[in-house]
């Protein structure tokens, strides 16, 4: 009757890992353009300039600071020919959140390990003397079987058995599988956001109360904005900037890679020392 079931040389496919993804980035935009100028030349042409920024600590709300009267002259040229707004401040606190996108259920989890070697131990009657030991004489063992002694744990073979074969196998029972799970997936992470920015609108007005619209243009943290004043020489009495809004960027995901492996359970190790087949 079989009294022992063991296995050796365990192997297993890697873990099936959910692919890592990243949410759109989040961030905060608060910094207004550092400068607003009225230029005595059209966009992309050289000319003198006058400051047209807001007061100290400006929050972007309507202001008539640095207003310019109609037909104001800068030397021999009309001052009000274009308005140049520097870029918005870059976003701060940008980040993406990593997450794992679940695999289909059929592909999820840890594939079952397999053993390359199986060992079956069968007890044969021996002499029933507690103070002695003996081994029955079996002229021919069944194919692939050996006459062996065993001991729990991993050990060298005792004298008299050290000239034969030594096997270390791992006992499999209903409570213990004989192996230890060590497979896992690396944690998901996200790289630095790319492509995020800040957007707003700058509006200029002919009057000082932000009621007679002259221009309404988008501005961003990606570069300056220039708008021609048509016709040149119009009065520029006030301006306002809408609260900057964050434009999400993207992050490169990493992680979600299989790591680790299964290992034989050392607590289930059993050493067999066996006589050669012809012995």
Rosetta silent file (secondary structure, phi, psi, omega in degrees, C-alpha in Angstrom):
SEQUENCE: XXXXXXXXXXXXXXXXXXXXXXXXXXXXXXXXXXXXXXXXXXXXXXXXXXXXXXXXXXXXXXXXXXXXXXXXXXXXXXXXXXXXXXXXXXXXXXXXXXXXXXXXXXXXXXXXXXXXXXXXXXXXXXXXXXXXXXXXXXXXXXXXXXXXXXXXXXXXXXXXXXXXXXXXXXXXXXXXXXXXXXXXXXXXXXXXXXXXXXXXXXXXXXXXXXXXXXXXXXXXXXXXXXXXXXXXXXXXXXXXXXXXXXXXXXXXXXXXXXXXXXXXXXXXXXXXXXXXXXX
SCORE:     score description
SCORE:     0.000 S_00000001
   1 L     0.000  133.897  176.155    0.000    0.000    0.000 S_00000001
   2 E   -64.225  130.371  178.488    1.336    3.488   -0.820 S_00000001
   3 E  -119.995   -2.693 -177.392    2.151    5.322    2.405 S_00000001
   4 E  -146.718  135.619  173.434    4.032    8.302    1.001 S_00000001
   5 E  -127.866  120.652 -179.173    3.475   10.730   -1.878 S_00000001
   6 E  -131.507  165.013  178.396    6.216   13.176   -2.686 S_00000001
   7 E  -138.580  160.008  175.726    7.246   15.551   -5.433 S_00000001
   8 E  -150.243  160.046  177.690   10.456   17.243   -6.542 S_00000001
   9 E    60.390   68.088 -178.459   11.654   19.889   -8.990 S_00000001
  10 E   -81.762  146.902  174.245    8.680   22.245   -8.894 S_00000001
  11 E  -147.325  158.677 -178.066    8.113   24.853  -11.569 S_00000001
  12 L  -154.687  145.641  172.974    5.347   27.289  -12.360 S_00000001
  13 L   -63.919  157.861  177.967    4.423   29.837  -15.023 S_00000001
  14 L   -66.164  163.579  178.117    4.805   33.453  -13.938 S_00000001
  15 L   -62.130  145.145  171.534    1.929   35.316  -12.352 S_00000001
  16 E   -85.149  106.883 -173.276   -0.709   36.747  -14.643 S_00000001
  17 L   -98.149  136.664  173.078   -0.405   40.429  -13.809 S_00000001
  18 L   -65.392  133.517  179.368   -3.024   43.064  -14.436 S_00000001
  19 E   -65.975  141.758 -179.623   -1.546   45.720  -16.753 S_00000001
  20 E   -84.919  141.721  177.230   -0.750   49.021  -15.066 S_00000001
  21 E  -131.774  169.130  176.019   -2.392   52.236  -16.183 S_00000001
  22 E  -130.120  139.598  172.910   -2.280   55.862  -15.075 S_00000001
  23 L   -69.371  166.372  169.367   -5.103   58.317  -14.636 S_00000001
  24 L   -59.001  150.054 -178.712   -4.932   61.706  -16.296 S_00000001
  25 L   -71.737  154.058  171.898   -2.699   64.005  -14.333 S_00000001
  26 E  -117.114  155.994 -179.769   -4.038   66.501  -11.839 S_00000001
  27 E  -169.614  178.429 -177.630   -2.441   69.805  -10.975 S_00000001
  28 E  -127.591  139.407  177.652   -3.006   73.363   -9.822 S_00000001
  29 L  -123.800  122.897  179.717   -2.775   76.648  -11.744 S_00000001
  30 L  -136.124  -25.766 -171.132   -2.567   79.951   -9.903 S_00000001
  31 L   -79.918  123.088  175.683    0.225   82.085  -11.417 S_00000001
  32 L   -79.509  168.156  176.933   -0.908   84.877  -13.772 S_00000001
  33 L   -57.864  143.739  179.948    1.311   86.202  -16.583 S_00000001
  34 L   -71.457  -33.083 -176.901    4.304   88.129  -15.294 S_00000001
  35 L  -139.829  146.945  167.056    3.928   90.922  -17.835 S_00000001
  36 E  -130.436  130.046 -176.232    1.342   92.533  -20.123 S_00000001
  37 E  -131.052  145.420  168.813    2.630   95.169  -22.567 S_00000001
  38 E  -100.071  127.578 -173.660    1.190   97.556  -25.110 S_00000001
  39 E  -115.137  143.806  179.485    3.550   97.749  -28.083 S_00000001
  40 L   -88.445   45.132  177.782    4.061  100.450  -30.675 S_00000001
  41 L  -166.517  155.697  177.282    4.311   97.835  -33.432 S_00000001
  42 L   -72.932  168.402 -179.729    2.241   94.980  -34.765 S_00000001
  43 L   -56.621  140.912  178.707    2.932   91.407  -33.632 S_00000001
  44 L    72.754    8.085  175.080    6.323   90.046  -34.759 S_00000001
  45 L  -115.046  153.124 -179.313    7.643   93.549  -35.512 S_00000001
  46 L   -77.608  142.181  178.357   10.115   95.548  -33.445 S_00000001
  47 L  -177.013  161.754  178.253    8.790   98.490  -31.442 S_00000001
  48 L   -71.974  166.042 -176.340    8.824  100.211  -28.077 S_00000001
  49 E  -140.475  156.381  175.716    6.452   99.028  -25.346 S_00000001
  50 E  -123.175  142.886  178.140    4.518  100.315  -22.354 S_00000001
  51 E   -69.152  141.536  178.359    3.625   98.259  -19.242 S_00000001
  52 L  -138.925   27.040  179.836   -0.024   97.257  -18.986 S_00000001
  53 L   -76.016  174.848  179.293    0.054   94.795  -16.098 S_00000001
  54 L   -84.100  178.363  178.544   -2.227   94.759  -13.092 S_00000001
  55 L   -69.692  169.639  178.919   -1.583   96.190   -9.651 S_00000001
  56 L   -59.884  134.388 -178.858    0.617   94.405   -7.116 S_00000001
  57 L    73.388   21.787 -176.781   -0.989   91.164   -5.960 S_00000001
  58 L   -59.340  135.565  179.189   -3.447   91.237   -8.874 S_00000001
  59 L  -102.525    6.761  178.921   -5.920   88.354   -8.917 S_00000001
  60 L    94.752   -8.607  179.391   -6.988   88.823  -12.538 S_00000001
  61 L   -72.338  168.109 -173.992  -10.205   90.700  -11.825 S_00000001
  62 L   -55.642  131.081  177.576  -11.085   93.881  -13.762 S_00000001
  63 E  -147.857  147.271  176.928   -8.568   96.688  -13.335 S_00000001
  64 L  -104.987   18.011  179.314   -7.786   99.949  -15.127 S_00000001
  65 L   -57.510  136.058  178.324   -4.158   99.992  -14.003 S_00000001
  66 L    60.532   34.108  178.294   -1.830  101.520  -16.655 S_00000001
  67 L   -60.175  151.301 -178.135   -4.759  102.556  -18.881 S_00000001
  68 E  -124.277  129.723 -179.306   -3.818  104.158  -22.202 S_00000001
  69 L   -74.557  162.150  178.830   -5.752  107.012  -23.839 S_00000001
  70 L   -62.933  144.392  175.428   -6.810  106.974  -27.466 S_00000001
  71 L    59.167   23.785  176.354   -4.211  107.946  -30.077 S_00000001
  72 L   -62.865  140.514 -176.663   -1.399  107.977  -27.509 S_00000001
  73 E  -108.156  141.430  172.342    1.954  108.354  -29.245 S_00000001
  74 E  -117.615   90.762 -172.620    5.242  106.575  -28.543 S_00000001
  75 L    70.519 -122.977 -178.223    7.678  108.802  -30.392 S_00000001
  76 L   -97.491    4.986 -177.092    6.501  108.944  -33.990 S_00000001
  77 E  -120.411  151.617  173.500    4.288  105.822  -33.781 S_00000001
  78 E   -65.339  135.017 -178.462    0.937  105.102  -32.213 S_00000001
  79 L   -68.484  -44.192 -171.686    1.468  103.228  -28.945 S_00000001
  80 L   -86.508   82.236  175.928   -1.558  100.955  -29.169 S_00000001
  81 L  -115.437  -26.889  174.652   -0.736   98.649  -32.088 S_00000001
  82 E  -155.907  159.103  177.186   -0.522   95.275  -30.291 S_00000001
  83 E  -122.353  124.981 -178.411   -0.890   93.780  -26.835 S_00000001
  84 E  -113.504  125.054  178.901    1.609   91.124  -25.698 S_00000001
  85 E  -115.077  124.705  178.466    0.808   88.866  -22.730 S_00000001
  86 L   -70.130  167.235 -175.097    3.530   86.623  -21.320 S_00000001
  87 L   -66.227  153.721  171.036    2.770   82.972  -20.613 S_00000001
  88 L   -64.970  156.942  174.213    0.841   81.789  -17.597 S_00000001
  89 L   -64.506  150.093 -178.953    2.836   80.251  -14.799 S_00000001
  90 L   -68.649  159.440  177.277    3.345   76.478  -15.134 S_00000001
  91 L   -67.587  155.688  177.302    1.155   74.071  -13.171 S_00000001
  92 E  -124.586  157.480  176.859    2.270   72.892   -9.759 S_00000001
  93 E    65.690   31.527 -178.898    1.660   69.681   -7.870 S_00000001
  94 E   -71.922  139.800  177.860    1.182   67.596  -11.004 S_00000001
  95 E  -164.369  154.604  172.795    0.688   63.882  -10.443 S_00000001
  96 L  -117.957  152.432  176.391   -1.028   60.805  -11.858 S_00000001
  97 L  -103.036  127.108  177.472   -2.563   57.952   -9.889 S_00000001
  98 E   -79.489  151.075  173.116   -1.574   54.407  -10.884 S_00000001
  99 E  -153.486  160.430  179.222   -4.125   51.638  -11.129 S_00000001
 100 E  -105.245  130.779  178.149   -4.287   48.090  -12.460 S_00000001
 101 E   -90.103  114.750 -172.976   -6.742   47.244  -15.207 S_00000001
 102 L   -58.918  138.744  172.950   -8.160   43.807  -14.343 S_00000001
 103 L   -72.882  159.218  171.040   -7.493   40.973  -16.756 S_00000001
 104 L   -55.798  145.765 -175.186  -10.391   38.855  -17.977 S_00000001
 105 H   -54.132  -35.937 -177.150  -11.323   36.322  -15.315 S_00000001
 106 H   -63.859  -21.205 -177.477  -10.159   33.431  -17.519 S_00000001
 107 H  -111.567    7.726 -172.494   -6.589   34.767  -17.437 S_00000001
 108 L   -84.132  150.054  165.904   -6.476   36.030  -13.867 S_00000001
 109 E    95.875 -154.573 -173.457   -4.324   34.831  -10.999 S_00000001
 110 L  -112.288  115.137  177.126   -1.568   32.305  -10.471 S_00000001
 111 L   -60.522  149.571 -177.428   -1.357   29.240  -12.733 S_00000001
 112 L   -67.190  133.316  175.604   -1.009   25.959  -10.865 S_00000001
 113 L   -67.382  160.857  175.825    2.596   24.774  -10.363 S_00000001
 114 E  -128.662  154.881  177.014    3.743   21.437  -11.723 S_00000001
 115 E  -109.837  141.092  177.457    6.300   18.911  -10.474 S_00000001
 116 E   -87.387  -22.164 -176.326    8.790   17.192  -12.767 S_00000001
 117 E  -127.486  134.981  173.945    9.421   14.286  -10.404 S_00000001
 118 E  -116.571  146.098  178.284    6.972   12.133   -8.452 S_00000001
 119 E  -133.043  127.622  177.387    7.868    9.744   -5.646 S_00000001
 120 E  -118.909  124.870  177.759    5.612    7.005   -4.250 S_00000001
 121 E  -107.291  131.056  178.532    6.662    5.145   -1.148 S_00000001
 122 E  -119.727  134.403  179.172    5.143    1.742   -0.284 S_00000001
 123 L   -84.735  133.132  173.336    5.638   -0.003    3.072 S_00000001
 124 L  -116.487  147.896 -175.294    6.636   -3.664    2.997 S_00000001
 125 L   -59.028  141.722  173.844    6.521   -5.856    6.105 S_00000001
 126 L  -127.684  175.013 -179.852    9.676   -6.026    8.199 S_00000001
 127 L   -67.452  145.557 -171.783   10.547   -7.947   11.297 S_00000001
 128 L  -101.717   63.801  178.455    8.651   -6.829   14.345 S_00000001
 129 L  -125.074  108.153 -176.784   11.434   -6.394   16.878 S_00000001
 130 L   -57.071  -31.553 -176.547   11.596   -2.867   18.411 S_00000001
 131 L   -86.393   -2.456 -176.515   15.209   -3.325   19.492 S_00000001
 132 L  -132.284  170.359  173.166   16.392   -4.490   16.080 S_00000001
 133 L  -137.083  145.013  178.196   16.025   -3.614   12.462 S_00000001
 134 L  -152.204  164.785 -176.744   15.934   -5.861    9.494 S_00000001
 135 L  -133.455  127.484 -179.964   14.995   -5.701    5.846 S_00000001
 136 L   -65.540  152.236  179.169   13.179   -8.457    3.951 S_00000001
 137 L   -88.506  115.695  176.642   14.946   -9.973    1.023 S_00000001
 138 L  -116.920  113.060 -173.712   13.193   -9.097   -2.219 S_00000001
 139 L   -64.372  -36.541 -177.836   14.961  -10.649   -5.157 S_00000001
 140 L  -141.665  119.782  177.141   13.443   -8.326   -7.705 S_00000001
 141 L   -80.870  151.092  174.115   11.828   -4.960   -7.065 S_00000001
 142 L   -57.793  155.203 -179.037    9.061   -3.732   -9.386 S_00000001
 143 L   -52.361  138.031  177.195   10.259   -1.511  -12.212 S_00000001
 144 L    71.437   -1.276  177.230   11.383    1.960  -11.109 S_00000001
 145 L   -95.400  153.840  177.701   11.172    1.036   -7.409 S_00000001
 146 L  -131.645  157.386  170.729   14.108    0.990   -5.012 S_00000001
 147 L   -89.569  120.797 -169.657   14.698   -0.342   -1.550 S_00000001
 148 E  -137.864  161.841  164.081   15.157    2.787    0.582 S_00000001
 149 E  -116.019  154.476 -178.909   15.230    4.259    4.015 S_00000001
 150 E  -136.683  157.866  177.515   13.800    7.709    4.650 S_00000001
 151 E  -149.684  136.284  179.251   14.054   10.473    7.170 S_00000001
 152 E   -64.135  135.882 -177.469   12.092   13.696    7.503 S_00000001
 153 L   100.262 -177.034  179.671   14.156   16.726    6.517 S_00000001
 154 L  -107.362  118.882 -172.384   17.197   17.031    4.285 S_00000001
 155 L  -140.807  162.277  168.495   20.087   14.816    5.426 S_00000001
 156 L   -76.622  156.437 -179.480   23.167   12.949    4.267 S_00000001
 157 L   -76.315  145.318  179.943   22.692    9.217    3.824 S_00000001
 158 L   -73.093  164.641  178.547   23.738    6.967    6.734 S_00000001
 159 L   -58.209  136.468 -178.255   26.621    4.555    6.525 S_00000001
 160 L    96.598  -21.082  177.942   25.769    1.577    4.406 S_00000001
 161 L  -116.813   -0.517 -174.586   23.334    3.575    2.305 S_00000001
 162 L   -83.009   -0.671  177.365   25.725    6.263    1.159 S_00000001
 163 L   -98.805   -1.936  179.658   26.879    4.272   -1.893 S_00000001
 164 L   -99.989 -144.825 -177.562   23.439    4.229   -3.471 S_00000001
 165 E  -102.619  143.331  178.463   21.092    6.958   -4.636 S_00000001
 166 E  -118.720  130.135  178.329   19.920    9.900   -2.557 S_00000001
 167 E  -126.983  135.108  169.938   16.662   11.708   -3.276 S_00000001
 168 E  -111.592  116.869  179.026   15.186   14.749   -1.542 S_00000001
 169 E  -124.225  173.206 -173.508   11.469   15.024   -2.233 S_00000001
 170 E  -125.183  118.429 -172.795    8.689   17.059   -0.681 S_00000001
 171 E   -66.092  134.458  178.200    5.762   15.334    0.926 S_00000001
 172 L  -110.489  123.694  178.024    2.339   16.221   -0.433 S_00000001
 173 L  -127.423  177.370  178.619   -0.633   15.859    1.891 S_00000001
 174 L   -67.271  -22.395 -179.684   -4.210   17.057    1.932 S_00000001
 175 L   -97.598  -25.790 -175.204   -3.099   19.942    4.172 S_00000001
 176 L  -128.220  131.649 -176.079    0.250   20.812    2.620 S_00000001
 177 L   -82.995  -16.050 -178.499    1.005   21.156   -1.086 S_00000001
 178 L    91.832   -6.901  179.355    4.768   20.712   -0.734 S_00000001
 179 E  -134.634  160.201 -179.413    5.544   24.108   -2.258 S_00000001
 180 E  -116.985  130.879 -179.404    5.498   27.743   -1.142 S_00000001
 181 L   -76.542  125.079  177.275    4.017   30.470   -3.304 S_00000001
 182 L  -128.398    7.962 -178.638    6.454   33.284   -4.049 S_00000001
 183 L   -83.857  142.688  177.079    5.015   34.732   -7.227 S_00000001
 184 E  -157.757 -179.156  179.045    3.674   38.256   -7.262 S_00000001
 185 E  -118.924  138.928  178.147    3.360   41.355   -9.432 S_00000001
 186 L   -66.194  150.145 -176.364    5.426   44.493   -9.061 S_00000001
 187 L   -66.754  146.736  176.432    3.532   47.536   -7.837 S_00000001
 188 L   -76.319  144.231  177.014    2.098   49.972  -10.342 S_00000001
 189 E  -147.393  166.576 -179.518    3.650   53.431  -10.551 S_00000001
 190 E  -128.568  139.856  175.179    3.461   56.478  -12.805 S_00000001
 191 L   -76.334 -175.159 -179.143    6.194   58.630  -14.280 S_00000001
 192 L   -67.806  141.563  179.207    6.225   62.412  -14.328 S_00000001
 193 L   -62.643  143.442  177.479    3.273   64.027  -16.136 S_00000001
 194 E  -127.951  135.200  174.269    3.914   65.206  -19.693 S_00000001
 195 L    92.909   -3.537  178.197    1.796   67.647  -21.666 S_00000001
 196 L   -75.059  157.093  179.773   -0.076   69.282  -18.795 S_00000001
 197 E  -165.563 -173.535  179.916   -0.469   73.034  -18.712 S_00000001
 198 E  -121.973  138.800 -179.200   -2.534   76.017  -17.631 S_00000001
 199 E  -128.017  145.954  175.382   -5.166   77.799  -19.707 S_00000001
 200 E  -157.958 -178.003  174.671   -7.038   81.099  -19.227 S_00000001
 201 E  -129.030  139.691  175.724   -8.450   83.999  -21.235 S_00000001
 202 E  -111.999  130.885 -179.521   -7.272   87.597  -21.241 S_00000001
 203 E  -122.643  134.418  175.575   -9.770   90.298  -22.148 S_00000001
 204 E  -116.464  153.521 -173.962   -9.012   93.944  -22.853 S_00000001
 205 E  -136.012  150.482  177.485  -11.518   96.782  -22.978 S_00000001
 206 L   -73.712  -34.121 -179.148  -11.634  100.288  -24.371 S_00000001
 207 L   -92.669  178.245 -177.387  -13.245  101.713  -21.224 S_00000001
 208 L   -93.675    5.403 -175.945  -12.029  101.547  -17.634 S_00000001
 209 L  -120.505   18.259  177.253  -14.840   99.324  -16.308 S_00000001
 210 L    55.487   47.215  178.664  -14.381   96.180  -18.445 S_00000001
 211 L  -120.270  -29.374 -179.057  -17.600   96.721  -20.392 S_00000001
 212 L  -104.075   96.209 -170.609  -16.574   97.694  -23.949 S_00000001
 213 E   -66.059  133.877  175.110  -14.702   94.639  -25.221 S_00000001
 214 E  -107.002  -45.791  179.079  -11.631   95.162  -27.355 S_00000001
 215 E  -150.238  152.765  179.058  -10.111   91.633  -27.448 S_00000001
 216 E  -143.962  102.886 -171.313  -10.751   88.224  -25.904 S_00000001
 217 E  -129.141  149.353  173.980   -7.889   85.759  -26.402 S_00000001
 218 E   -75.765  145.004  172.105   -6.710   82.438  -24.950 S_00000001
 219 E  -130.796  156.174 -175.756   -3.453   82.408  -23.024 S_00000001
 220 E  -148.580  172.681  178.722   -1.519   79.388  -21.782 S_00000001
 221 L   -84.180    3.458 -175.843    1.585   78.319  -19.936 S_00000001
 222 L   -90.981  -13.768 -178.327    3.131   77.172  -23.225 S_00000001
 223 E   170.550  173.563 -178.682    4.122   80.618  -24.617 S_00000001
 224 L   -73.363  161.609  177.035    3.346   84.317  -25.048 S_00000001
 225 E  -125.350  128.745  177.893    0.203   85.675  -26.708 S_00000001
 226 E  -122.670  134.432  179.057    0.218   88.697  -29.036 S_00000001
 227 E  -129.787  128.156  176.419   -2.919   90.411  -30.378 S_00000001
 228 E   -74.943  142.670  176.098   -2.962   93.264  -32.868 S_00000001
 229 L   -92.903  118.335 -178.320   -5.073   96.327  -32.007 S_00000001
 230 L  -126.494  122.673   -6.740   -7.325   97.147  -34.941 S_00000001
 231 L   -76.358  158.541  179.540   -7.492   99.942  -35.727 S_00000001
 232 L   -60.880  147.809  176.581   -4.252  101.094  -34.128 S_00000001
 233 L    93.011    1.240  177.476   -4.510  103.857  -31.562 S_00000001
 234 L   -63.085  152.425  174.396   -7.712  102.718  -29.848 S_00000001
 235 L   -69.128  144.054  176.405   -7.943  103.486  -26.130 S_00000001
 236 E  -124.769   98.712 -168.530   -7.046  100.563  -23.857 S_00000001
 237 L   -99.410  -23.884 -177.172   -8.692  101.294  -20.540 S_00000001
 238 E  -160.772  172.134  179.144   -8.927   98.039  -18.598 S_00000001
 239 E  -159.022  163.794  173.947   -8.353   94.281  -18.649 S_00000001
 240 E  -152.252  156.024  177.807   -9.160   91.071  -16.832 S_00000001
 241 E  -128.549  129.473  178.438   -7.882   87.465  -16.804 S_00000001
 242 L   -69.409  155.362  178.520  -10.101   84.495  -16.070 S_00000001
 243 L   -57.310  129.695  179.994   -8.975   82.086  -13.326 S_00000001
 244 L   -61.822  140.542  177.269   -6.384   79.692  -14.832 S_00000001
 245 E  -116.697  149.282 -177.206   -7.572   76.123  -15.378 S_00000001
 246 E   -85.520  133.521  173.382   -5.451   72.994  -15.473 S_00000001
 247 E  -100.805  115.064 -174.812   -5.067   71.052  -18.725 S_00000001
 248 L   -64.271  146.721  172.535   -4.344   67.389  -17.825 S_00000001
 249 L  -107.796 -168.339 -178.597   -1.229   65.660  -19.087 S_00000001
 250 E  -125.552  151.742  178.682   -0.339   61.984  -19.347 S_00000001
 251 L  -122.387  146.686  177.343    2.003   59.760  -17.343 S_00000001
 252 L   -84.898  121.296  179.950    3.917   56.678  -18.431 S_00000001
 253 E   -78.204  154.600  172.839    2.888   53.662  -16.330 S_00000001
 254 E  -142.688  168.384 -178.603    5.352   51.145  -14.951 S_00000001
 255 L    92.355 -166.650 -176.964    5.104   48.009  -12.859 S_00000001
 256 L    70.150   24.741 -179.857    2.657   45.161  -13.186 S_00000001
 257 L  -101.439  141.363  178.921    5.498   42.806  -14.049 S_00000001
 258 E   -68.720  142.178  176.911    5.644   39.230  -12.737 S_00000001
 259 E  -145.410  165.182  178.971    8.329   38.505  -10.167 S_00000001
 260 L    75.193 -179.924 -176.614    9.275   35.718   -7.792 S_00000001
 261 L  -158.008  174.424  172.575    8.672   32.002   -8.167 S_00000001
 262 L   -88.866  150.881  179.233    7.411   28.979   -6.300 S_00000001
 263 E  -132.911  150.221  173.241    9.808   27.099   -4.050 S_00000001
 264 E   -62.503  143.428 -179.326    9.783   23.676   -2.462 S_00000001
 265 L   -81.167  110.832 -177.112    8.597   23.819    1.136 S_00000001
 266 H   -62.247  -24.783  178.843   11.639   22.938    3.293 S_00000001
 267 H   -72.437  -14.139  179.112    9.338   21.860    6.128 S_00000001
 268 H  -103.689    7.380 -177.858    7.973   19.142    3.838 S_00000001
 269 E   -68.939  141.105  175.328   11.380   17.811    2.766 S_00000001
 270 E  -138.077  132.741  179.061   12.033   14.097    3.106 S_00000001
 271 E   -99.897  129.911  174.380   15.342   12.366    2.307 S_00000001
 272 E  -113.512  130.701  174.277   15.345    8.912    0.736 S_00000001
 273 E  -116.679  121.379 -168.058   18.528    6.850    0.575 S_00000001
 274 E  -124.986  144.825  173.487   18.149    3.919   -1.771 S_00000001
 275 L   -71.691  149.531  174.272   20.152    0.871   -2.749 S_00000001
 276 L   -58.037  154.962 -177.625   21.122    0.583   -6.404 S_00000001
 277 L   -56.216  -30.613 -175.689   18.640   -1.472   -8.441 S_00000001
 278 L   -88.094   -5.900 -175.214   21.015   -4.420   -8.662 S_00000001
 279 L   -77.005    0.000    0.000   21.795   -4.477   -4.932 S_00000001
